[in-house]
Amino acid sequence: MTAKLLPNSQLYDTGYCVIFARNVSAVELLSRVSREGIQPISLSRMAAEAIRMLGEDEDAEDGAVPEADMEDLERAGILVNDGPLLRAGTHGNWSFVVEPEGPYLAGPGLLEAASRGTAALCVQLSEAMAAWISYAEDGEVLSSFDPLFPDRDYGARPEILESLTGYRSAIDSGDPAFAYESALRKIQQELRCAVPQEVDADLLPAIRVHGGY
């Protein structure tokens, strides 16, 4: 497994939260986690980062956001910085939605909503390197744990994720300092939701969830 997978702290050095969902389109996944009608606009990771750096500066001139029209962004509500900016894409049988920094996507009920009729995985890493992994099927969280303490699992049936992926052996056989990375990569490998980081650089559907914080 290469280290150049989504997500990683090199792409999102102030932390991230990502939800993966199987056999769900990227736009459908955005709809499930926003809980509202959506009209996505296409943004690259570079453009999304530029928007984040603009903050509340809604009067930025054209060219401030690469490969994007400021009027289009304004009409889509993307420049109003009152909630998370989410981007979603698809690789293989899985879609993913990315939130830089977080923690909106880790909020109550969102993983359950993403997993309706399918399976979904949520992974979160804070700027302070605190990590969490959760797995759900058909609206129920089966596993939810800090990789440093995998015995303390708050899911309904944690043995299912272990049987599907064998992530515990990856944790036990590696350096405890890298428990999160070891567990994440093993889970991604076995669930086949390993996404090359280059996919996240592309133009992807994006929304702003207003009032989402």
GUNULUM-626221 format. One record per atom (N, C-alpha, C): x, y, z. Coordinates in steps of 0.1 Angstrom, whole numbers, padded with zeros to 4 digits, always signed. Example, Ala and Ser with C-alpha at 12.3 -4.5 7.8 and 13.67 -1.06 7.14 Angstrom:
+0132-0057+0078;+0123-0045+0078;+0132-0033+0078;+0128-0022+0071;+0137-0011+0071;+0129+0000+0079;
//
This chain:
+0008-0012+0000;+0000+0000+0000;+0009+0012+0000;+0006+0022-0009;+0014+0034-0010;+0009+0044+0001;+0017+0053+0005;+0013+0063+0014;+0006+0074+0007;+0006+0074-0006;-0001+0085-0014;-0015+0082-0016;-0023+0080-0005;-0037+0077-0006;-0045+0088+0001;-0057+0090-0003;-0066+0098+0004;-0073+0091+0015;-0073+0096+0027;-0068+0109+0031;-0054+0107+0037;-0047+0118+0038;-0034+0119+0045;-0031+0133+0050;-0022+0134+0060;-0020+0146+0066;-0010+0155+0058;-0005+0150+0047;+0003+0159+0038;-0006+0167+0030;-0018+0161+0025;-0028+0169+0018;-0035+0179+0027;-0038+0174+0039;-0046+0182+0048;-0039+0183+0062;-0030+0193+0062;-0021+0193+0074;-0027+0199+0086;-0039+0204+0085;-0046+0209+0097;-0057+0199+0101;-0057+0187+0096;-0066+0177+0099;-0077+0176+0088;-0085+0165+0090;-0096+0162+0080;-0106+0153+0086;-0117+0152+0079;-0127+0141+0081;-0132+0137+0068;-0132+0124+0065;-0136+0118+0053;-0146+0107+0055;-0157+0107+0047;-0167+0096+0047;-0166+0089+0034;-0165+0076+0034;-0165+0068+0022;-0179+0060+0022;-0185+0059+0011;-0197+0051+0010;-0197+0043-0003;-0201+0030-0002;-0201+0021-0013;-0213+0021-0022;-0211+0022-0035;-0222+0021-0045;-0232+0033-0043;-0227+0044-0039;-0234+0057-0038;-0227+0067-0047;-0234+0075-0055;-0228+0085-0063;-0222+0096-0054;-0213+0104-0059;-0207+0115-0052;-0218+0125-0048;-0226+0128-0058;-0237+0138-0055;-0247+0133-0045;-0250+0121-0046;-0259+0115-0036;-0253+0115-0022;-0240+0112-0021;-0233+0112-0008;-0234+0126-0002;-0231+0136-0011;-0232+0150-0006;-0246+0153-0001;-0256+0149-0008;-0270+0151-0003;-0273+0144+0010;-0268+0132+0012;-0270+0125+0024;-0264+0132+0036;-0252+0137+0034;-0245+0143+0046;-0248+0157+0048;-0255+0164+0039;-0259+0178+0040;-0273+0179+0046;-0281+0169+0043;-0295+0168+0048;-0303+0180+0042;-0300+0184+0030;-0308+0195+0024;-0306+0193+0009;-0315+0200+0001;-0314+0201-0013;-0301+0207-0017;-0294+0202-0027;-0281+0207-0030;-0280+0210-0045;-0271+0220-0048;-0267+0223-0062;-0252+0224-0062;-0245+0213-0064;-0231+0214-0063;-0224+0222-0074;-0213+0227-0072;-0204+0234-0081;-0191+0227-0082;-0184+0226-0093;-0172+0219-0094;-0160+0227-0089;-0152+0221-0080;-0140+0227-0075;-0129+0217-0074;-0117+0222-0077;-0105+0214-0075;-0101+0216-0060;-0092+0207-0055;-0086+0209-0042;-0079+0222-0040;-0072+0227-0051;-0065+0239-0050;-0075+0251-0049;-0086+0250-0056;-0096+0261-0055;-0102+0261-0041;-0106+0249-0036;-0112+0248-0023;-0102+0254-0012;-0089+0251-0013;-0080+0257-0004;-0079+0272-0005;-0080+0277-0017;-0079+0291-0019;-0092+0298-0013;-0103+0292-0014;-0115+0297-0008;-0114+0297+0007;-0108+0286+0013;-0106+0285+0027;-0097+0297+0032;-0087+0300+0024;-0078+0310+0028;-0084+0324+0027;-0094+0326+0018;-0101+0338+0017;-0109+0341+0030;-0114+0331+0036;-0122+0333+0048;-0135+0341+0045;-0136+0352+0052;-0148+0360+0051;-0147+0370+0040;-0137+0371+0032;-0135+0381+0022;-0143+0377+0009;-0156+0381+0010;-0165+0378-0002;-0163+0388-0013;-0155+0398-0011;-0152+0408-0022;-0139+0406-0030;-0134+0393-0029;-0122+0390-0035;-0124+0392-0051;-0113+0396-0057;-0114+0398-0072;-0113+0385-0079;-0117+0386-0092;-0116+0374-0101;-0101+0370-0101;-0099+0357-0102;-0086+0352-0102;-0081+0348-0088;-0088+0352-0078;-0084+0349-0064;-0085+0334-0062;-0095+0327-0069;-0097+0313-0068;-0094+0307-0081;-0084+0299-0083;-0080+0293-0096;-0091+0284-0102;-0092+0286-0115;-0102+0277-0123;-0116+0279-0118;-0120+0291-0113;-0133+0293-0108;-0138+0307-0111;-0150+0309-0113;-0156+0322-0115;-0162+0327-0102;-0158+0339-0098;-0162+0344-0085;-0177+0346-0084;-0183+0350-0095;-0198+0352-0095;-0205+0338-0094;-0200+0328-0100;-0206+0315-0099;-0205+0310-0084;-0193+0312-0078;-0191+0308-0064;-0200+0315-0055;-0202+0328-0058;-0211+0336-0049;-0225+0332-0050;-0230+0329-0063;-0244+0324-0065;-0246+0311-0058;-0236+0302-0058;-0237+0289-0051;-0236+0290-0036;-0233+0301-0031;-0231+0303-0016;-0218+0297-0011;-0209+0295-0020;-0196+0289-0016;-0187+0298-0008;-0189+0311-0011;-0180+0321-0004;-0184+0325+0010;-0197+0322+0013;-0202+0325+0026;-0197+0315+0037;-0187+0320+0045;-0180+0311+0053;-0187+0308+0067;-0199+0302+0066;-0207+0299+0078;-0209+0285+0080;-0202+0276+0073;-0203+0262+0075;-0192+0255+0067;-0192+0242+0068;-0181+0234+0061;-0182+0234+0046;-0171+0235+0039;-0170+0233+0025;-0166+0218+0022;-0175+0211+0015;-0174+0197+0013;-0172+0194-0002;-0163+0185-0005;-0161+0181-0019;-0162+0165-0019;-0168+0160-0030;-0170+0146-0031;-0166+0141-0045;-0161+0128-0045;-0157+0122-0057;-0159+0107-0056;-0155+0100-0067;-0158+0086-0068;-0145+0079-0073;-0142+0067-0068;-0131+0059-0072;-0135+0044-0071;-0136+0037-0082;-0141+0023-0081;-0155+0023-0077;-0158+0014-0067;-0172+0013-0062;-0175+0022-0051;-0166+0030-0047;-0168+0039-0035;-0168+0054-0039;-0176+0061-0032;-0175+0076-0033;-0170+0081-0019;-0165+0093-0020;-0159+0099-0007;-0163+0113-0007;-0164+0118+0005;-0167+0133+0008;-0156+0137+0018;-0150+0148+0014;-0138+0153+0022;-0142+0167+0029;-0138+0168+0042;-0139+0180+0049;-0126+0184+0055;-0119+0194+0050;-0107+0198+0057;-0109+0202+0071;-0101+0199+0080;-0101+0202+0094;-0112+0194+0101;-0124+0195+0097;-0136+0189+0104;-0141+0198+0115;-0150+0194+0123;-0155+0180+0125;-0169+0178+0121;-0174+0186+0111;-0188+0184+0108;-0192+0170+0104;-0184+0164+0095;-0187+0150+0090;-0187+0140+0100;-0181+0142+0112;-0181+0133+0123;-0192+0135+0132;-0201+0144+0129;-0213+0147+0137;-0223+0136+0138;-0232+0137+0148;-0242+0126+0150;-0251+0124+0138;-0252+0112+0134;-0262+0108+0124;-0257+0108+0110;-0246+0114+0107;-0241+0116+0093;-0236+0103+0087;-0228+0095+0095;-0223+0083+0090;-0235+0073+0088;-0245+0073+0097;-0256+0065+0095;-0264+0069+0083;-0265+0082+0080;-0272+0086+0068;-0265+0082+0055;-0251+0083+0056;-0243+0079+0044;-0244+0064+0041;-0247+0056+0052;-0247+0041+0050;-0260+0035+0047;-0270+0043+0045;-0284+0038+0042;-0283+0029+0030;-0287+0016+0032;-0287+0006+0021;-0273+0002+0016;-0263+0005+0023;-0249+0002+0019;-0240+0002+0031;-0227+0003+0029;-0217+0004+0039;-0210+0017+0038;-0205+0023+0049;-0198+0035+0049;-0188+0035+0060;-0177+0043+0058;-0166+0044+0067;-0163+0059+0069;-0160+0062+0081;-0157+0076+0085;-0143+0076+0092;-0134+0084+0087;-0121+0085+0093;-0118+0100+0096;-0112+0102+0108;-0110+0116+0112;-0097+0117+0119;-0089+0128+0115;-0077+0131+0121;-0076+0146+0124;-0074+0150+0137;-0074+0164+0141;-0060+0169+0138;-0059+0183+0139;-0046+0189+0138;-0036+0184+0149;-0042+0181+0160;-0034+0176+0172;-0031+0161+0170;-0035+0155+0159;-0032+0141+0156;-0041+0131+0164;-0052+0136+0169;-0062+0127+0175;-0070+0121+0164;-0072+0107+0165;-0078+0100+0153;-0090+0092+0158;-0099+0089+0148;-0111+0081+0151;-0115+0074+0138;-0120+0062+0139;-0124+0054+0128;-0138+0049+0132;-0148+0050+0123;-0161+0044+0125;-0166+0037+0112;-0173+0027+0113;-0179+0019+0102;-0193+0016+0104;-0201+0018+0094;-0216+0016+0095;-0221+0008+0083;-0232+0001+0086;-0239-0006+0075;-0254-0004+0077;-0261+0000+0066;-0275+0002+0066;-0280+0010+0078;-0274+0021+0080;-0279+0030+0090;-0275+0027+0105;-0266+0017+0107;-0262+0014+0120;-0247+0014+0121;-0242+0021+0132;-0227+0021+0134;-0223+0008+0141;-0215+0000+0134;-0211-0012+0139;-0198-0012+0146;-0189-0002+0143;-0176-0001+0149;-0173+0014+0150;-0167+0018+0162;-0163+0032+0164;-0153+0033+0175;-0141+0037+0171;-0130+0035+0180;-0118+0044+0177;-0110+0047+0188;-0097+0053+0187;-0087+0042+0184;-0079+0043+0173;-0070+0032+0170;-0059+0030+0181;-0057+0039+0189;-0048+0037+0200;-0053+0028+0211;-0067+0027+0211;-0074+0019+0221;-0085+0011+0214;-0081+0002+0206;-0091-0006+0198;-0100-0015+0206;-0096-0018+0218;-0105-0026+0226;-0117-0018+0231;-0116-0005+0231;-0127+0003+0235;-0135+0007+0223;-0144-0001+0218;-0151+0001+0206;-0166+0004+0210;-0171+0015+0205;-0185+0019+0208;-0195+0016+0198;-0192+0007+0189;-0201+0003+0179;-0210-0009+0183;-0221-0012+0176;-0230-0022+0180;-0224-0036+0178;-0216-0038+0167;-0210-0051+0165;-0196-0050+0159;-0187-0046+0167;-0173-0043+0163;-0166-0055+0156;-0170-0067+0159;-0164-0079+0153;-0166-0079+0138;-0176-0072+0133;-0178-0073+0118;-0167-0066+0110;-0163-0054+0115;-0152-0047+0108;-0139-0055+0109;-0137-0061+0121;-0125-0069+0123;-0125-0081+0113;-0136-0088+0112;-0137-0099+0103;-0135-0096+0089;-0140-0084+0085;-0139-0080+0071;-0125-0075+0067;-0118-0070+0077;-0105-0063+0074;-0093-0068+0081;-0095-0074+0093;-0083-0078+0101;-0074-0067+0105;-0080-0055+0108;-0073-0043+0111;-0065-0044+0124;-0071-0053+0133;-0064-0054+0147;-0050-0060+0145;-0048-0069+0136;-0035-0075+0134;-0025-0064+0129;-0030-0055+0121;-0022-0044+0115;-0017-0035+0127;-0026-0032+0136;-0023-0024+0148;-0013-0031+0156;-0016-0044+0159;-0008-0052+0169;+0007-0054+0164;+0008-0055+0151;+0021-0058+0145;+0030-0046+0142;+0024-0034+0144;+0031-0022+0140;+0035-0014+0152;+0041-0003+0149;+0045+0007+0160;+0032+0014+0165;+0030+0014+0178;+0018+0020+0184;+0016+0035+0179;+0027+0042+0177;+0027+0056+0172;+0020+0057+0159;+0020+0046+0151;+0013+0046+0138;+0001+0038+0137;-0006+0036+0149;-0018+0027+0149;-0029+0032+0140;-0031+0045+0139;-0041+0050+0130;-0038+0047+0116;-0026+0051+0112;-0022+0048+0098;-0023+0033+0094;-0018+0025+0103;-0018+0010+0101;-0032+0005+0099;-0041+0009+0108;-0055+0005+0108;-0062+0010+0096;-0060+0023+0093;-0067+0029+0081;-0063+0023+0068;-0050+0021+0066;-0046+0015+0053;-0051+0000+0052;-0051-0007+0063;-0055-0021+0062;-0070-0021+0059;-0078-0013+0065;-0092-0012+0063;-0095-0008+0049;-0088+0003+0044;-0090+0007+0030;-0087-0004+0020;-0076-0011+0023;-0072-0022+0014;-0082-0033+0013;-0087-0037+0024;-0096-0048+0025;-0110-0045+0020;-0115-0032+0023;-0128-0028+0018;-0127-0023+0004;-0115-0021-0001;-0113-0016-0015;-0118-0002-0017;-0116+0006-0007;-0119+0020-0008;-0106+0029-0007;-0095+0023-0012;-0083+0030-0012;-0083+0040-0024;-0082+0053-0022;-0083+0063-0032;-0070+0069-0034;-0064+0069-0046;-0052+0077-0049;-0054+0091-0046;-0044+0098-0040;-0047+0112-0036;-0048+0121-0048;-0044+0116-0060;-0045+0125-0072;-0060+0127-0076;-0068+0117-0072;-0083+0118-0075;-0089+0131-0069;-0084+0134-0057;-0089+0145-0049;-0084+0159-0055;-0074+0159-0064;-0070+0171-0070;-0079+0176-0081;-0087+0167-0086;-0095+0170-0098;-0107+0179-0094;-0113+0184-0105;-0126+0191-0103;-0136+0181-0098;-0142+0184-0086;-0152+0175-0080;-0164+0183-0076;-0176+0177-0075;-0187+0185-0070;-0185+0189-0055;-0189+0202-0053;-0187+0207-0039;-0199+0215-0035;-0201+0216-0022;-0212+0224-0016;-0207+0230-0003;-0214+0241+0001;-0212+0247+0014;-0224+0243+0022;-0222+0237+0034;-0233+0234+0043;-0235+0246+0052;-0244+0254+0049;-0246+0267+0057;-0251+0264+0071;-0245+0270+0081;-0249+0268+0095;-0245+0254+0100;-0236+0247+0093;-0233+0233+0096;-0224+0232+0108;-0217+0243+0113;-0209+0242+0124;-0217+0242+0137;
//
